[in-house]
Amino acid sequence: MSTLRDALRDLPDAVFADVLESDGAYLLVLDLPGATEPTVDAAVEGSRLRIEARREKDVPAEFDYVSEERSLFLDVDLPLPPGVTGAGASGSIDRGVLELELPKAEAAPETQIPIDE
């Protein structure tokens, strides 16, 4: 698990993440303000977890940006701990908090992770 924990340190400063572990799974919790179920894609590809997230900004018509520092996109590729695959993985997002549960199991080549709202 240390490779996943180390990789999370390289996330953009605006993204906060926690990793939790039980006997049967890991739970990855990411704060992605403004992201919703249709704008998040997560997949396990071999021994890597790929997460792409986009958030939409509502800018009132009478305003223009003076400074724009909130990223619109997140595209990360994280190493998975040994023995973790996408088989049986699940995900949910609620008010910009993405939770991915990754069961510990034998290797599988690629699995799309459904994200529910």
C-alpha positions as CSV (number, residue, x, y, z in Angstrom):
1,M,0.0,0.0,0.0
2,S,2.9,2.4,0.5
3,T,3.2,2.9,-3.3
4,L,-0.4,4.1,-3.5
5,R,0.1,6.3,-0.4
6,D,3.3,7.7,-1.9
7,A,1.6,8.4,-5.2
8,L,-1.2,10.3,-3.5
9,R,1.4,12.8,-2.3
10,D,1.9,13.8,-5.9
11,L,-1.7,14.8,-6.5
12,P,-2.4,18.5,-7.1
13,D,-2.5,20.6,-4.0
14,A,-6.3,21.2,-4.5
15,V,-7.0,17.5,-4.2
16,F,-7.2,15.9,-0.8
17,A,-7.2,12.1,-0.5
18,D,-7.4,9.4,2.2
19,V,-6.7,5.7,2.0
20,L,-8.4,3.3,4.3
21,E,-7.8,-0.5,4.6
22,S,-9.9,-3.4,5.9
23,D,-9.2,-7.1,5.7
24,G,-10.9,-7.4,2.3
25,A,-10.5,-4.0,0.6
26,Y,-9.0,-0.6,0.3
27,L,-11.2,2.6,0.3
28,L,-9.8,5.6,-1.5
29,V,-11.6,8.9,-0.7
30,L,-10.9,11.9,-2.9
31,D,-12.2,15.4,-2.5
32,L,-13.2,16.6,-6.0
33,P,-15.3,19.8,-5.5
34,G,-17.6,20.3,-8.4
35,A,-17.2,16.9,-9.9
36,T,-20.3,14.8,-10.5
37,E,-21.1,11.2,-11.6
38,P,-21.2,12.1,-15.3
39,T,-17.9,14.0,-15.1
40,V,-15.9,11.2,-13.3
41,D,-14.3,8.2,-14.9
42,A,-12.4,5.6,-12.9
43,A,-10.9,2.3,-14.2
44,V,-8.4,-0.3,-13.1
45,E,-5.9,-1.1,-15.9
46,G,-3.6,-3.9,-14.9
47,S,-1.9,-2.8,-11.7
48,R,-2.9,0.9,-12.1
49,L,-5.9,3.0,-11.1
50,R,-6.8,5.7,-13.6
51,I,-9.1,8.5,-12.4
52,E,-10.3,11.3,-14.7
53,A,-12.5,14.0,-13.3
54,R,-13.9,17.3,-14.6
55,R,-15.8,19.9,-12.9
56,E,-17.9,22.7,-14.4
57,K,-17.6,26.3,-13.3
58,D,-20.7,28.5,-13.4
59,V,-19.4,32.0,-14.1
60,P,-22.0,34.8,-14.1
61,A,-22.2,36.5,-17.4
62,E,-21.4,39.9,-15.9
63,F,-18.1,38.7,-14.5
64,D,-14.7,38.0,-16.2
65,Y,-11.8,36.1,-14.6
66,V,-9.2,38.2,-12.9
67,S,-7.4,35.1,-11.5
68,E,-8.2,31.4,-12.2
69,E,-6.5,28.9,-10.1
70,R,-9.1,26.2,-9.5
71,S,-8.2,23.4,-11.9
72,L,-11.0,22.1,-14.2
73,F,-9.5,18.6,-14.7
74,L,-7.9,15.8,-12.7
75,D,-6.1,13.0,-14.7
76,V,-4.2,10.7,-12.4
77,D,-2.7,7.2,-12.8
78,L,-2.0,5.6,-9.4
79,P,-0.3,2.3,-8.6
80,L,-2.4,-0.3,-6.9
81,P,-1.2,-2.3,-3.9
82,P,-0.3,-5.9,-4.7
83,G,-3.3,-8.2,-4.8
84,V,-5.8,-5.5,-5.7
85,T,-7.7,-5.6,-8.9
86,G,-10.8,-3.9,-10.3
87,A,-12.9,-7.1,-9.9
88,G,-15.8,-6.2,-7.7
89,A,-14.7,-2.5,-7.4
90,S,-17.4,0.1,-6.7
91,G,-17.5,3.8,-6.5
92,S,-19.8,6.6,-5.5
93,I,-19.7,10.4,-5.5
94,D,-21.7,12.6,-3.2
95,R,-21.2,16.4,-3.1
96,G,-17.8,16.2,-4.7
97,V,-16.4,13.4,-2.5
98,L,-15.4,10.4,-4.6
99,E,-15.2,7.0,-2.8
100,L,-13.7,4.0,-4.6
101,E,-13.7,0.6,-2.9
102,L,-11.1,-1.7,-4.3
103,P,-11.4,-5.3,-3.1
104,K,-8.3,-7.4,-2.5
105,A,-8.3,-10.2,-5.0
106,E,-6.4,-12.0,-7.8
107,A,-5.3,-10.0,-10.9
108,A,-7.7,-9.0,-13.7
109,P,-6.6,-7.1,-16.9
110,E,-9.0,-4.1,-16.9
111,T,-12.2,-3.2,-15.2
112,Q,-14.4,-0.1,-15.5
113,I,-15.5,1.1,-12.1
114,P,-19.1,2.3,-12.0
115,I,-19.6,5.7,-10.2
116,D,-23.0,6.2,-8.6
117,E,-24.5,9.5,-7.3
